């Protein structure tokens, strides 16, 4: 592909994204660059679950600072634990680290931690696990139902899932009843990072979740917000 063709494609993608961001805002959604959208009816009473929060938990921290939400950062990565304990100290009562992996079934799973990249995965065929030097260890895995019991809440205002490929098995098996406690769900799909998954698999799950009564929107065909009508 020549330089002009690449530039034309890039401009086309940017214009398409700009149009989608405008649509999201018309629908009353907040947009945070580069690709995050959410419904901003949050307050100090709101509960947020930040699945795959990583060491900065920047998603949780931004919502704590903006709305005063109570956020639970769910991440099993050992190398992130010290930084997440520090965030708990910085935001007492507002941020809690839950050192588990969200998965399709309760139990114990092997987590593959990359020594060079921020993200590891439960999946051995994730690109970071294939290419990087890794450390593997057992972690506690919890379903969404078990997670709610663990943190002691009945409803969640916003669930974010950044599960590095594990979202496919989870969302292929989750039921509409199991998603009922969640007012909105933001999912980062990882068909770019796990070769056995394609964009068609992500779109199949998008259709499946909308059948449970959610609206779906994305600004980049990669990260999707599912939200219920008011």
C-alpha positions as CSV (number, residue, x, y, z in Angstrom):
1,X,0.0,0.0,0.0
2,X,1.5,3.4,-1.0
3,X,1.7,6.5,1.2
4,X,-1.3,8.2,-0.4
5,X,-3.5,5.1,0.1
6,X,-2.4,4.7,3.7
7,X,-3.1,8.3,4.4
8,X,-6.5,8.1,2.8
9,X,-7.4,5.1,4.9
10,X,-6.2,6.8,8.1
11,X,-8.3,9.9,7.3
12,X,-11.3,7.8,6.6
13,X,-11.0,6.0,10.0
14,X,-10.6,9.3,11.8
15,X,-13.7,10.8,10.1
16,X,-15.7,7.6,10.9
17,X,-14.6,7.8,14.5
18,X,-15.5,11.5,14.7
19,X,-18.9,10.7,13.5
20,X,-19.4,7.9,16.0
21,X,-18.2,10.1,18.9
22,X,-20.8,12.8,17.9
23,X,-23.5,10.1,17.9
24,X,-22.4,8.9,21.3
25,X,-22.6,12.4,22.7
26,X,-26.0,13.0,21.1
27,X,-27.2,9.9,23.0
28,X,-26.0,11.4,26.3
29,X,-22.8,9.4,26.6
30,X,-19.4,10.6,27.8
31,X,-16.4,10.1,25.6
32,X,-12.8,9.7,26.9
33,X,-10.1,9.4,24.3
34,X,-9.0,7.3,22.6
35,X,-11.9,4.9,22.6
36,X,-13.9,4.8,25.9
37,X,-17.6,5.8,26.1
38,X,-19.9,5.4,29.1
39,X,-23.2,6.8,30.4
40,X,-22.2,9.5,32.9
41,X,-25.1,9.1,35.4
42,X,-22.7,8.3,38.2
43,X,-22.4,9.5,41.8
44,X,-20.8,8.8,45.1
45,X,-23.4,6.0,45.5
46,X,-22.3,4.3,42.2
47,X,-20.4,1.0,42.2
48,X,-17.9,0.4,39.4
49,X,-16.1,-2.9,38.7
50,X,-12.8,-2.4,36.8
51,X,-12.0,-5.9,35.5
52,X,-8.3,-6.0,34.4
53,X,-7.5,-2.7,36.0
54,X,-3.7,-3.1,35.7
55,X,-1.3,-1.3,38.0
56,X,-2.5,2.3,37.5
57,X,-6.2,1.5,37.6
58,X,-6.6,4.7,35.6
59,X,-10.2,4.0,34.7
60,X,-11.1,3.6,38.4
61,X,-9.1,6.6,39.5
62,X,-10.6,8.9,36.8
63,X,-14.2,8.0,37.9
64,X,-13.3,8.3,41.6
65,X,-12.0,11.8,41.0
66,X,-14.8,12.8,38.7
67,X,-17.8,11.3,40.4
68,X,-16.6,9.9,43.8
69,X,-17.6,6.4,42.8
70,X,-16.7,3.2,44.8
71,X,-14.5,1.2,42.5
72,X,-13.3,-2.4,42.7
73,X,-10.2,-3.1,40.7
74,X,-10.1,-6.8,39.8
75,X,-6.7,-8.0,38.6
76,X,-4.7,-11.1,39.5
77,X,-1.3,-9.9,38.3
78,X,1.2,-10.2,41.1
79,X,3.6,-7.5,39.8
80,X,0.7,-5.0,40.0
81,X,-0.3,-5.7,43.6
82,X,2.0,-3.3,45.4
83,X,0.9,-0.4,43.2
84,X,-2.8,-1.3,43.7
85,X,-2.3,-1.4,47.5
86,X,-0.9,2.1,47.2
87,X,-4.0,3.2,45.4
88,X,-6.1,1.7,48.1
89,X,-4.2,3.9,50.6
90,X,-4.6,7.0,48.4
91,X,-8.4,6.4,48.0
92,X,-9.6,4.8,51.2
93,X,-13.1,3.5,51.0
94,X,-13.3,4.4,47.3
95,X,-10.9,1.9,45.7
96,X,-10.5,-1.8,46.6
97,X,-8.2,-4.2,44.9
98,X,-9.6,-7.7,44.3
99,X,-6.8,-10.1,43.4
100,X,-8.8,-12.4,41.3
101,X,-9.4,-13.2,37.6
102,X,-12.9,-12.8,36.2
103,X,-13.7,-16.0,34.2
104,X,-16.6,-18.2,32.9
105,X,-16.4,-20.5,35.9
106,X,-15.2,-20.4,39.5
107,X,-12.0,-22.2,40.4
108,X,-8.3,-22.0,40.1
109,X,-6.7,-21.1,36.7
110,X,-3.1,-20.5,35.6
111,X,-2.3,-16.9,34.9
112,X,0.6,-16.1,32.6
113,X,2.3,-12.9,33.6
114,X,4.5,-11.1,31.1
115,X,7.8,-9.8,32.4
116,X,8.0,-7.1,29.8
117,X,4.5,-6.1,28.9
118,X,1.9,-4.6,31.2
119,X,-0.7,-7.3,30.4
120,X,-0.6,-11.0,30.8
121,X,-3.4,-13.5,30.2
122,X,-5.1,-16.6,31.3
123,X,-4.7,-17.7,27.6
124,X,-1.5,-19.4,26.6
125,X,-1.9,-18.2,23.0
126,X,-2.2,-14.5,23.8
127,X,0.5,-12.6,21.9
128,X,2.2,-11.4,25.0
129,X,2.4,-14.9,26.4
130,X,3.8,-16.3,23.1
131,X,6.4,-13.6,22.5
132,X,7.4,-12.5,26.0
133,X,9.3,-14.2,28.8
134,X,6.6,-15.1,31.3
135,X,6.0,-16.3,34.9
136,X,3.0,-18.6,35.4
137,X,1.1,-19.1,38.7
138,X,-2.3,-20.2,39.9
139,X,-5.0,-17.5,40.6
140,X,-8.5,-17.6,42.0
141,X,-11.1,-17.3,39.2
142,X,-14.6,-16.0,39.9
143,X,-17.7,-15.6,37.8
144,X,-19.6,-12.4,37.7
145,X,-22.1,-13.8,40.2
146,X,-19.4,-14.9,42.6
147,X,-17.7,-11.5,42.3
148,X,-20.8,-9.7,43.3
149,X,-21.1,-11.9,46.4
150,X,-17.4,-11.3,47.1
151,X,-17.6,-7.6,47.1
152,X,-21.1,-7.5,48.7
153,X,-23.2,-5.6,46.2
154,X,-26.4,-6.4,44.3
155,X,-26.2,-4.0,41.4
156,X,-23.3,-2.4,39.5
157,X,-23.5,0.9,37.7
158,X,-20.6,0.2,35.4
159,X,-18.6,-3.0,34.7
160,X,-15.5,-2.8,32.6
161,X,-14.0,-6.0,31.2
162,X,-10.4,-5.9,29.9
163,X,-9.7,-9.6,30.2
164,X,-7.0,-10.1,27.5
165,X,-9.0,-12.8,25.6
166,X,-10.9,-14.4,28.5
167,X,-13.9,-12.2,27.6
168,X,-14.9,-14.6,24.8
169,X,-15.6,-17.7,27.0
170,X,-17.2,-15.5,29.7
171,X,-19.6,-13.7,27.3
172,X,-20.3,-16.8,25.3
173,X,-21.7,-18.5,28.4
174,X,-23.1,-15.6,30.4
175,X,-26.9,-15.4,30.6
176,X,-29.2,-12.4,30.5
177,X,-30.2,-13.1,34.1
178,X,-26.5,-13.0,35.1
179,X,-26.1,-9.6,33.4
180,X,-29.2,-8.2,35.0
181,X,-27.3,-6.5,37.9
182,X,-25.2,-4.5,35.5
183,X,-26.5,-1.2,34.2
184,X,-23.7,-0.8,31.6
185,X,-20.8,-3.0,30.5
186,X,-17.7,-1.8,28.6
187,X,-15.8,-4.6,26.9
188,X,-12.4,-4.5,25.2
189,X,-12.3,-7.3,22.7
190,X,-8.9,-8.9,22.0
191,X,-9.2,-10.5,18.5
192,X,-6.1,-8.6,17.7
193,X,-4.1,-10.3,20.5
194,X,-5.3,-14.0,20.3
195,X,-5.2,-15.5,16.9
196,X,-7.9,-18.1,17.4
197,X,-10.4,-15.2,17.7
198,X,-11.5,-13.0,14.8
199,X,-13.4,-9.8,14.6
200,X,-16.4,-11.9,13.6
201,X,-16.3,-13.5,17.0
202,X,-16.4,-10.1,18.7
203,X,-19.4,-9.1,16.5
204,X,-21.1,-12.3,17.4
205,X,-20.9,-11.5,21.1
206,X,-22.0,-8.0,20.5
207,X,-25.2,-9.3,18.9
208,X,-25.6,-11.8,21.7
209,X,-25.4,-9.1,24.4
210,X,-27.8,-6.8,22.6
211,X,-30.3,-9.7,22.6
212,X,-30.4,-9.4,26.4
213,X,-31.8,-5.9,26.1
214,X,-28.6,-3.7,25.9
215,X,-27.9,-1.0,23.4
216,X,-24.4,-1.3,21.9
217,X,-22.1,1.5,20.7
218,X,-18.4,1.6,19.6
219,X,-16.2,4.4,18.3
220,X,-13.6,2.0,16.9
221,X,-15.2,-1.5,16.2
222,X,-12.9,-2.8,19.0
223,X,-14.2,-1.5,22.3
224,X,-17.9,-1.6,23.0
225,X,-20.3,-0.1,25.5
226,X,-23.4,-2.0,26.3
227,X,-26.0,0.0,28.1
228,X,-29.6,-0.2,29.1
229,X,-32.2,2.4,28.1
230,X,-33.2,4.6,31.0
